[in-house]
Amino acid sequence: MTANQPPFSPDDGRSSPTTPGAVVAPQVGAGGPPPIAPVAPAPGAGQPAAAGGEQVNDEMKNIAEALARAEAMKPLEAPITDVYSPAADKEAARKKLRDSYDAAVAKDGALRIKFDAAVKSFDRTATDMSKGDGNILDKWLNDAFGDNKPLTVLLDERKELKPKFAAQMGDRQKARAEKDAEAKKWAARYADWSAPVDKITAQIGTYADKIDKLNADINNEVNSNLAMTTFWFDFAPKHLQIQSAIDADVKKAVDKVAAKLVPYDDLANLLKIGAERDDGSLHLVATGDDAEAKRKEVLAKWKTAAEQLASADATFKLQPDDLATIKQRWDKLKDDAWVAEAKKISEPIKN
C-alpha cells in the first residue's frame, strides 16, 4: 500500500471557533473584531494535529478509519467466501483441494516422491559434511563466523543498518509499514495454503536437483566456501521450511549453523522446520483436512493483520509523518516563512 497525501489540504490551517482549544479574540461591544481562527496545538497536546496544522476531530478520525478498513479488508472478500461459503460450488472446490492433496502426499503420490528424493539428498549432504573430528562443517563455521570473520562482519553490518534505515521514517509511517508487511505476509501464506501441492512442488524444484552437485563440490573442495554458503543459506531454508520433522543427525548439523544466527533476531526462523515456525510457513502435513485447517488458520491471521493495518493506515493518513510531508510543512515554517502562516490563521473566519 502506497502512502497517500492527507485528505485535507495542508494549506488550510483554519478550524471552527468552537473547536476545543480554540483561541477567540475578545469582543469589544457589538463592533468588536471578529474571532480569529485557532492556532492548532502541537501533536500530542489535546486533539492531535494533522499535517497541515489543523486539528483532527472525531468525525475526521471515524471517516478515515472507515475508509482504511474498507481498503484493507477488500482483498479478504474472495478468500473468506472460498473458505467458508456453504454454496455447492465452493464446497466442491474445497473437497477437490483436500482430495488432490491426499493423492499427492500418498506413498506413490507425485509430491511425495519429489519430497522424499529432496530429503534424501539434503540429509546425505548435511551428514557427509558433519562426519568426524575437524569435519568440513566445523571448519567452515570457524572460518566464516567469529571476530572479523566474513559472514559475521556482513551480518553485523546488516544488523546495524536496519535501525538506521528505520530511523528515517516517522513513528506513524513506520507503524503503518510494519502492519502493511504483516498483512502482506499472511496474504502470501494464505496463497500458499490455497495451493499447497503446486507451491511445495515448485519450491522443491528450485533447489533439489542442485544439492548433489553442491555435495560433490564440498567434498572435493571445489569452491567449497561458496558451496557451503549456498547450501546453508539458500537451499536449506527452502528445504527445512517444507518439513514437519528432520532426522536427529541432520538436526545436529542444522543446530550448529543456526547457533551462529542467534544474534540476529530477524533470522530466527531461517533454519527452523516449517512445523516449528510461527509465521504460517507452508510445509508438508499429513492430510488434506490438515492442510485445510492451516488455510483457515492463516486466513484468520490475515484478517487480524488487515484490521491492524487499517488502524495504522488511518492514523498515518490523518497525521502523515513521512520525510516528504514533514519537509513540505517545514518549508512553510522555517526561517521567517512562518509569518505568512501566522497571517493566514489570523484572518477573519468567513461564514
N, C-alpha and C positions, 0 to 999 in steps of 0.2 A: 504494500500500500504506500503510495507516494504522499509526501507532505503537501497539504493544500494551504493556500492563504486563508486567513481567518475570514468568516462570512461577514465581518463588519469592517468598514473602511478604517484603516489606520489613521486617516486624517481627521476622523470625527472624534473629537475629544469631548463632545457635549453629552450630558445626560440630564434627566428630569430634575428640576429643583426639589422634588420630593424624594429623590434617591437618598437612601441612608448615607449620612456623611456629607451631604451637600452643603456647600458654603453659600449663603444667601446674603447679599448686601443689605444692610439695614434700610428700612423705608423712612423717608423724610416726608411725612404727611402724604397727601394724595399724589403730590407731584414728585415723590421721591424717585431715585434712579431705579430702573428695572433690575431684577435679580440677575446675577451673573451665573454662568454655568459652573458647576462644582469642579474642583480640581480632584481628579481621581486619586485615591490613596495608592501608595506603593503596594505591589503584590505582597499579600500576607497581612495587610492592615485592613481590617473589616472585610468587605467583599473583595475578591481577587480582581486584579486589573488585567484587561486583555492587552493585546499587542499595541493597540493604538492609544492606550491610556484610559479607555472607557471601562466602567465597572461592569463586571459580569453578574447579571442578576439571575434569579432562579428561572425565569422564563427562558432566557438565552441558554442557560445550562440544560434545562429539560429538552429543549428543541435539539440542541447539539447532541445530547446523549441518545435521543430517539433516532436521529439520522445516522449516527455512528453505529448504533446497534443494528439497524436495518441493513447497513452496508456490510457489517461483519458477519451477520447471520445468513445473508443471502446464499453464500456458497454451500451452506449446510442443508438447504431445502431439498435438493435431489437426493443426497445421501441418506437423510432421515427417512424419506419416502422409500428408498430402496431397501433399507434395513428393517423398517417397522410396518410398512403398509400391508394390510391384510388382503389387498387386491390379488386376484388369481395369478396375474402375470408376474407380480413381484414375488409371490410365494414360489412360483415355478422357477424364477431366476435364482432365488436363494437355494432352492433344492439342487439345482443344476451345479451351482458353485460348490456346495458341500459334496455332491457325488463326484465331481471332477477331481476334487482334492483327494478324496478317499482312493480313487483309482490311481492317481499319480503317485501316492506315497505307499501303495501296496507293494508287496515284496518284489513283484515283477513290473511295477509302475515305472514310467519313463523318468519321472523326477527322482524316485528312489535310487534308480540305477546311477544317474548322474551324481547324486548326492553321495552315495557310498563310494564311488570312484574318487571324488574330490577328497573325502575324508581319508581314504587310504593313502593318497599322495601327500596330503598335508601332514598326516601323522608320521609317515615314514621320514619326511624331511625334518620335522621338528625333533624326532628322536635320534636320527642319524647325527645331527649336529650337537647332541647333548651327551653322547656316549663318552665315558671315561674321564679321568682327571685331565685338566688342561684342555678340555674339549673346545671345539670350534665356537660354540655359543658363548662360553665363558670368556674366551679370548676376544671375541668381537665386542662383547659388552664392556670389557675392561678397556679396550682401545677407543670405543665410541663414547662412553659415558664417564663422567668424573670431572674434576677441576681442569678447566682449559681443554677438555676433550671436545671433538667437533659437534656431536649431537647435543651434548649438554649446553654448549655455547649457543647453538642455534635455538634450542627450546627455551633457554633463559632469555634470549633476546625477544622471542615471541611473547613470552610471559610479561616482559617489561613494556613492550609496545602496546599491548592490548589496552591497559588503562589510560595510556597517553592518548590513544585514538578516541576512547570513550570520553575523555575529558573535554573534547572539542564539542560535545553535544550538551545541550541544556538538560536539566533533570527530567522535564516532561517529554522532551524529544527522545531521550534515552529510554524512559519507561515505555513509551509507545513502540520504539524499535524492538525492545525486548519482548513485549507482548505480541508484536507482529511476527517475530521469528518463532515464538512458541506456537502461535496459531498455524503458521505455515508448516512447522514440524509435524503437528498432529494431522494436518490435512494430508501430508505426504504419507504418514503412517496409515491413514485410512485408505489411501490409494493402494498401498502395498497389500493390505489385508483384504482388499476387494478383488485382487487378482493374485493370490499367493503362489499358485503354481507357475504362472508366467514370470512373476517377479523373481522368485528364487531361482528358476531355471536360467533366466537372463543373468543374474548375479554370478552364478556358478560359471557361466560362460566367459566371464571377464577375467578369470584367473586360473581355473582348474587345469587347463591344458598346458599352462606355463610352469607349473610347480616342479615337474620332474627336471626340466631344463635348469631351473634355479638350483635344485639339489645337486645336479652334476657340476655346475659352476662352483658351488660352495665346496664340495668335496675335492674338486680338482684345483682349487684356489685360482679360478679364472674370474678376476674382478670380484672377488668374494665379498668385499665390503658392500659393494653395490647390490650384490645378490642378497645378502643378509638384510640390508635396509629395505629392499623391495619386498622380501618375504614377510618381514615382521610388521612393516608399517603401510604396505599397500595390499598384499594378499591376505595376511592373517586377519585384519579387521573385517574384511568382507566374508571370509570363511567362518570365523568364530561367531559372527552376528547371526548366521542362519542355523546355528546349532543349539540343541537343548541340553546336551551333555558332551563331555570330552573324556578321553582316556586319561588315566591318572598320570602316566609318564609324560603325555603331551602337556597336561596341566602344569607339571613341574617346570617345563621349558617356558610355557606361556607366562607363568608367575614370575620367573626370573626377569623377563623383559618388562612385564607390567610394573615391577617394582621400581624400575628406572623412571617411570612416568608419574609416580606418586606426587612429586612436587607441582604437577601441572593439572589443576582441578578440571579443566575442560576436556582433558584426555582420559578421564576416569573410566569411561565406557569403552575405550578404543579396543582393548583386548579382552573384554568380557564376552561370554557367550550370550546370544540373544535372550535366552530364558532368564538371565540374571540381570539384564539391563532394566532400567526404569523409564525408558524412553519409547516404549511400544515397538521396538525393533521387530521386523519380520523374521521369523525363524520357523523351523520345521516343528510342527505339533502333531499329535497322534492322529487326529481325525478331523473330518470336515466340520463337525459340530464344534470342536475346539477352535478351529480357525474362525468360525462364525462368531463365537464368543469373543475372541480377540478383536474382531472387526467392530463389534458393539462397544467394546471397552475403549478403543481408540477414538471412536466417534464421540463418545461421552466426553473424553478428554479434549477433543477438538472443540466441542460446543462450549465447554468451560473456558477454554483459551480464547475463543471468539468473543465471549461476553467480557472477559477481562481486557481484550484488545479494544472493544467498543468504548469502555470507560476511559482507558488511557488515550484513545484517539480523540474523544470529545474534549478531554481536559487539554490536550495539546492544541487542538484547533481553536479553542476559545482563548488560550494563552500560549501561543507559539513561542518557543524559546530557542529555536534553531539559530545558528550563527547568522544566516542571511536576514532573518526577521529582526534580530537584535541589532544588527548593523543598520538596517533601514531605520529603526526607531532612534538609534544613537545619532545618526546623521541629522536628525531633527532636533536633537537636544544638546549636541556638543557645542563648545565654544559659545558664541552668542546666538546660535540658531534657536535656542530655547525661547528667546524673546518673542519670536513670531508665534510660537506655540502658545505662549502666555497671552498674547493679544487675542489669539483665536478663541481661547476658552473664556476670555473676559468680555467677549461681545454679548450684547443683549440676546436673550433667548427669544426666538421667533415663534409665535403661536401658530 
